[in-house]
């Protein structure tokens, strides 16, 4: 006979010929039953298609086994790679996640935090967005741990998982300089962005200073964000003011590819006339023509690490200290020494 209703724990106990308490202990890896009884109960559960009520179990152990993850944009390449890492960590621990797309809206963020509180999540990950003091206050009232991943918090005590953005940008500029470039521009994020704007610009300036190259403010340009069109617009301004630039460092891969597109439209060749380095290490960098040299943030590892730190905090009740993820300069075919350096080298042979 076809069963119309979902089987309950009472149905399982009756079918297996044991008490409800025994079924519950088996489900929760308790004690007080034999291996034979455990195997019999588990076989009955499988045959009946019984699925424990996660909400009911949560009321018993005071945990929902679920975390909330807030992204400013779910469809972005960065968000996708971070989410893959989070999902792998959650799956390995038998946990669930609730994904919230805030669209960088303060109103939506607060609404989602309210929703996550109603769902009684055990912890929260803030990914790729600003964690304001207002949001921190809401989370503290919820009484759950929070970790930021590739994000900036106005509260410095919140554990963060991210790269050292200043050092990562510094390394990119040093690579340009090692290749013989001195006319180096930058397409930046907005300097008011304390995660991907100001720190990466600081790395650019530090590398120039150490190499004895003067910092020229107009050699840094930015538009509204970190996307393809922003890179095109920023490049137009850089090229108008400094047509002699031989290298451009961009604060995201999309910015870099936007710059490459605009440069190509002006008849410039990449990398023969203009070398370009991006930032992020997304899959998009591999697909550029030529393939883009980029600073990889290892977003998958970042997401997985952040999730594991959060799960550890939930289990132990102790706050995490966060983690710095080591960046990597991935060298492809968008960088070479400037043609002037090549000419000088040939003349000295």
C-alpha positions as CSV (number, residue, x, y, z in Angstrom):
1,X,0.0,0.0,0.0
2,X,1.3,3.5,-0.9
3,X,2.0,5.6,2.1
4,X,0.3,9.0,1.7
5,X,1.8,10.7,4.8
6,X,5.4,11.1,5.8
7,X,6.4,8.5,8.4
8,X,7.0,9.8,11.9
9,X,9.4,8.6,14.5
10,X,6.5,6.8,16.2
11,X,5.8,4.9,12.9
12,X,9.5,3.9,12.8
13,X,9.5,2.7,16.4
14,X,6.4,0.6,15.8
15,X,7.7,-0.9,12.6
16,X,11.1,-1.8,14.1
17,X,9.5,-3.1,17.4
18,X,11.5,-0.7,19.6
19,X,10.7,2.3,21.7
20,X,10.6,5.9,20.4
21,X,13.4,6.7,22.8
22,X,15.6,4.0,21.2
23,X,15.0,5.4,17.7
24,X,15.9,8.9,19.0
25,X,19.1,7.6,20.6
26,X,20.1,5.9,17.3
27,X,19.5,9.1,15.3
28,X,21.5,11.2,17.8
29,X,24.4,8.7,18.2
30,X,23.4,8.1,21.8
31,X,24.0,5.0,24.0
32,X,21.9,2.2,25.4
33,X,21.4,-0.1,22.4
34,X,23.2,-2.9,20.7
35,X,24.9,-2.8,17.3
36,X,22.3,-5.2,16.0
37,X,19.5,-2.9,17.2
38,X,21.2,0.1,15.6
39,X,21.5,-1.7,12.3
40,X,17.8,-2.8,12.5
41,X,16.6,0.7,13.2
42,X,18.7,2.3,10.5
43,X,17.4,-0.3,8.0
44,X,13.8,0.4,9.0
45,X,14.4,4.2,8.6
46,X,15.8,3.7,5.1
47,X,13.0,1.3,4.0
48,X,10.3,3.7,5.3
49,X,12.0,6.8,3.9
50,X,11.9,8.5,7.3
51,X,13.5,11.9,7.6
52,X,14.1,13.5,11.0
53,X,12.5,16.9,11.6
54,X,15.4,19.2,11.7
55,X,13.4,21.9,13.4
56,X,12.3,19.6,16.2
57,X,15.8,18.3,16.7
58,X,17.0,21.9,16.8
59,X,14.6,22.6,19.7
60,X,16.2,19.7,21.6
61,X,19.9,20.6,21.1
62,X,19.2,24.4,20.8
63,X,20.9,24.5,17.3
64,X,19.4,24.7,13.9
65,X,22.5,23.4,12.2
66,X,22.1,26.2,9.7
67,X,24.1,29.4,9.0
68,X,23.2,32.5,7.1
69,X,25.4,33.9,4.3
70,X,24.9,37.5,3.1
71,X,26.2,38.5,-0.3
72,X,25.8,41.8,-2.1
73,X,25.4,39.9,-5.4
74,X,24.8,36.2,-5.8
75,X,25.5,36.0,-9.5
76,X,29.0,37.6,-9.4
77,X,32.1,35.5,-10.1
78,X,33.6,36.4,-6.7
79,X,30.4,35.4,-4.8
80,X,30.1,32.2,-6.7
81,X,33.6,31.0,-5.8
82,X,33.3,32.0,-2.2
83,X,29.9,30.2,-2.0
84,X,31.4,27.0,-3.4
85,X,34.0,27.0,-0.6
86,X,31.3,27.7,2.0
87,X,29.1,24.9,0.7
88,X,31.9,22.3,0.7
89,X,32.6,23.1,4.4
90,X,28.9,23.0,5.3
91,X,28.4,19.7,3.5
92,X,31.4,18.1,5.2
93,X,29.9,18.9,8.6
94,X,26.3,18.1,7.7
95,X,25.2,21.7,8.0
96,X,22.8,23.8,5.9
97,X,23.1,27.4,4.7
98,X,20.6,30.1,3.9
99,X,21.8,32.4,1.2
100,X,20.7,36.1,1.2
101,X,21.2,38.5,-1.8
102,X,21.3,42.0,-0.2
103,X,22.0,43.9,-3.5
104,X,24.3,46.1,-1.3
105,X,21.1,47.6,0.2
106,X,21.0,48.5,3.8
107,X,17.3,48.0,4.0
108,X,17.5,44.5,2.5
109,X,20.4,43.6,4.7
110,X,18.4,44.4,7.9
111,X,15.4,42.6,6.6
112,X,17.5,39.5,5.9
113,X,19.1,39.7,9.4
114,X,15.6,39.7,10.8
115,X,14.7,36.7,8.7
116,X,17.8,34.8,9.8
117,X,17.0,35.6,13.4
118,X,13.5,34.1,12.9
119,X,15.0,31.0,11.3
120,X,17.3,30.8,14.4
121,X,20.5,30.3,12.5
122,X,23.5,29.3,14.5
123,X,25.9,31.9,12.9
124,X,26.3,34.4,10.1
125,X,28.9,35.0,7.3
126,X,29.1,38.4,5.8
127,X,30.7,38.1,2.4
128,X,32.1,40.8,0.1
129,X,30.3,43.7,1.7
130,X,30.6,46.3,4.5
131,X,29.6,45.1,7.9
132,X,28.5,48.3,9.6
133,X,28.2,49.0,13.3
134,X,24.4,48.9,12.9
135,X,24.6,45.4,11.5
136,X,27.0,44.3,14.2
137,X,24.6,45.5,16.9
138,X,21.7,43.5,15.3
139,X,23.9,40.3,15.2
140,X,25.0,40.8,18.8
141,X,21.4,40.9,19.9
142,X,20.9,37.6,18.0
143,X,23.6,36.1,20.2
144,X,25.3,34.2,17.4
145,X,28.9,34.3,16.1
146,X,29.7,36.2,12.9
147,X,32.7,36.1,10.5
148,X,33.4,38.3,7.6
149,X,34.9,36.9,4.3
150,X,36.5,39.2,1.8
151,X,34.7,42.0,3.5
152,X,35.3,45.1,5.8
153,X,33.9,45.5,9.3
154,X,33.6,48.8,11.0
155,X,34.0,46.8,14.2
156,X,37.7,45.6,14.3
157,X,36.9,42.9,16.8
158,X,34.8,40.9,14.2
159,X,36.9,38.0,12.9
160,X,37.8,38.4,9.2
161,X,39.0,36.1,6.5
162,X,40.7,38.0,3.7
163,X,44.0,38.6,1.9
164,X,46.4,41.4,2.8
165,X,45.1,43.7,0.1
166,X,47.9,46.3,0.5
167,X,50.7,43.6,0.2
168,X,48.9,41.9,-2.7
169,X,48.8,45.1,-4.7
170,X,52.4,45.9,-3.7
171,X,53.6,42.6,-5.1
172,X,51.8,43.2,-8.4
173,X,53.4,46.6,-8.9
174,X,56.8,45.2,-7.9
175,X,56.4,42.6,-10.7
176,X,55.8,45.4,-13.2
177,X,58.9,47.2,-12.0
178,X,61.0,44.0,-12.2
179,X,59.9,43.7,-15.9
180,X,61.3,47.2,-16.5
181,X,58.1,49.3,-16.3
182,X,58.3,52.8,-14.7
183,X,55.2,54.4,-16.4
184,X,52.6,52.5,-14.3
185,X,49.0,53.5,-13.9
186,X,46.3,52.1,-11.7
187,X,42.5,51.6,-12.1
188,X,41.4,51.5,-8.6
189,X,38.2,50.9,-6.6
190,X,36.8,54.0,-4.9
191,X,39.3,55.2,-2.2
192,X,36.5,55.3,0.3
193,X,36.3,51.5,-0.1
194,X,38.3,50.3,2.9
195,X,38.7,46.8,1.7
196,X,39.5,46.9,-2.0
197,X,40.0,50.6,-2.6
198,X,42.3,52.4,-0.1
199,X,44.5,49.4,0.8
200,X,45.3,48.4,-2.8
201,X,46.0,52.0,-3.7
202,X,48.4,52.1,-0.7
203,X,50.2,49.1,-2.0
204,X,50.6,50.8,-5.4
205,X,52.1,53.9,-3.8
206,X,54.4,51.9,-1.5
207,X,55.9,49.9,-4.4
208,X,56.5,53.1,-6.5
209,X,58.1,54.9,-3.5
210,X,60.5,52.0,-2.8
211,X,61.5,51.9,-6.5
212,X,62.2,55.7,-6.5
213,X,59.3,56.3,-9.0
214,X,57.2,59.5,-8.3
215,X,53.6,59.0,-7.5
216,X,51.4,61.0,-9.8
217,X,47.7,61.3,-8.6
218,X,46.3,61.5,-12.2
219,X,47.9,58.1,-12.9
220,X,45.2,56.6,-10.7
221,X,41.6,56.5,-12.0
222,X,38.4,54.9,-10.9
223,X,34.7,54.9,-11.7
224,X,31.7,53.6,-9.8
225,X,32.6,50.0,-9.1
226,X,34.8,47.0,-10.1
227,X,33.1,46.0,-13.3
228,X,33.9,45.8,-17.0
229,X,32.3,49.1,-17.9
230,X,34.1,50.9,-15.0
231,X,37.4,49.6,-16.3
232,X,36.7,51.0,-19.8
233,X,35.7,54.4,-18.5
234,X,38.7,54.7,-16.2
235,X,41.1,53.6,-18.9
236,X,39.8,56.4,-21.2
237,X,40.7,59.0,-18.5
238,X,44.1,57.4,-17.9
239,X,45.0,57.3,-21.6
240,X,43.9,60.9,-22.2
241,X,46.1,62.2,-19.4
242,X,49.0,59.7,-19.8
243,X,49.2,58.2,-23.2
244,X,52.8,57.1,-22.4
245,X,51.7,54.5,-19.8
246,X,53.2,51.1,-20.4
247,X,51.5,49.2,-17.6
248,X,48.2,49.3,-15.7
249,X,47.3,47.6,-12.5
250,X,43.6,47.1,-12.0
251,X,41.8,46.4,-8.7
252,X,39.7,43.6,-10.1
253,X,39.8,41.2,-13.1
254,X,36.8,42.8,-14.6
255,X,38.3,46.3,-14.4
256,X,41.5,44.9,-16.1
257,X,39.5,43.3,-18.9
258,X,37.5,46.5,-19.4
259,X,40.8,48.4,-19.7
260,X,42.2,45.8,-22.2
261,X,39.0,46.2,-24.3
262,X,39.3,50.0,-24.4
263,X,43.0,49.9,-25.1
264,X,42.5,47.4,-28.0
265,X,39.8,49.7,-29.4
266,X,42.5,52.5,-29.5
267,X,44.8,50.2,-31.5
268,X,47.1,49.3,-28.5
269,X,48.4,45.7,-28.3
270,X,48.3,43.7,-25.1
271,X,51.1,43.2,-23.9
272,X,53.3,44.6,-26.6
273,X,52.2,48.2,-26.1
274,X,50.5,47.9,-22.7
275,X,50.9,45.4,-19.9
276,X,48.0,44.7,-17.6
277,X,47.6,43.0,-14.2
278,X,44.2,42.2,-12.6
279,X,43.1,41.4,-9.1
280,X,40.9,38.5,-7.8
281,X,42.0,35.4,-9.8
282,X,38.5,34.7,-11.1
283,X,37.9,32.2,-14.0
284,X,37.3,35.3,-16.2
285,X,41.1,36.0,-16.1
286,X,41.8,32.7,-17.8
287,X,39.4,33.5,-20.6
288,X,40.7,36.9,-21.5
289,X,42.7,37.5,-24.7
290,X,45.5,37.3,-23.9
291,X,45.1,35.4,-20.6
292,X,45.3,37.9,-17.8
293,X,48.1,38.0,-15.2
294,X,46.3,38.5,-11.9
295,X,46.6,38.5,-8.1
296,X,44.5,35.5,-7.0
297,X,42.7,35.7,-3.7
298,X,41.8,32.0,-3.7
299,X,38.2,32.7,-3.1
300,X,37.2,29.0,-2.7
301,X,39.7,28.5,0.0
302,X,38.6,31.8,1.6
303,X,35.0,30.7,1.7
304,X,35.8,27.3,3.1
305,X,38.1,28.7,5.7
306,X,35.6,31.3,6.9
307,X,32.8,28.7,7.1
308,X,35.0,26.3,9.1
309,X,36.0,29.1,11.5
310,X,32.4,29.9,12.0
311,X,31.4,26.3,12.6
312,X,34.2,26.0,15.2
313,X,33.0,29.1,17.0
314,X,29.4,27.7,17.1
315,X,30.7,24.4,18.5
316,X,33.1,25.8,21.1
317,X,31.4,29.1,22.0
318,X,34.7,30.9,21.5
319,X,35.2,33.7,19.0
320,X,37.6,33.1,16.1
321,X,40.7,35.2,15.5
322,X,40.1,35.3,11.8
323,X,42.6,34.3,9.1
324,X,44.8,36.0,6.4
325,X,44.7,34.0,3.2
326,X,47.9,34.0,1.2
327,X,47.5,35.7,-2.2
328,X,49.2,34.5,-5.3
329,X,50.4,36.3,-8.4
330,X,49.4,34.2,-11.3
331,X,51.6,35.0,-14.3
332,X,50.1,34.6,-17.7
333,X,50.5,36.5,-21.0
334,X,49.3,40.1,-20.4
335,X,52.7,41.3,-19.1
336,X,56.0,41.8,-20.8
337,X,58.9,44.3,-20.5
338,X,58.2,47.6,-22.3
339,X,59.4,48.1,-25.8
340,X,61.7,50.9,-24.8
341,X,63.5,48.6,-22.4
342,X,63.8,46.0,-25.1
343,X,65.3,48.5,-27.5
344,X,67.8,49.7,-24.9
345,X,68.8,46.1,-24.2
346,X,69.4,45.4,-27.9
347,X,71.5,48.5,-28.3
348,X,73.8,47.4,-25.5
349,X,74.5,44.0,-27.1
